[in-house]
Amino acid sequence: MAKTLKVTVVAEAVETKEPLDLLRQTDCDLLQGYFYSKPAASSSRNLQSRKAT
């Protein structure tokens, strides 16, 4: 539905390879979670996004 509406899909709490693989198969646009990086300190406002594919 999100793709039909041209909405960017963001998956949160990606912690292991299994959900990562599933989200890649389902064409999720952006991923975030411990799989990529631990949370930054609250004083750090640098945000990173990674394309799922």
C-alpha positions, 0 to 999 in steps of 0.5 A: 500500500505504501508504494502505491501511495508513494510513501517512504517505508522505514523499518525500525529495530532491525537487530539481526540479519533475519529481519534484514533479509526479509525487509530487503525482500519486501522492498523496504526503503530505509532501515535502522537499528542495532544491526547498523549502529548502536544509538548515538549519544543525545548530544549527537544529532547526526542521523544516517539512513541506509538504503535497504538494497 
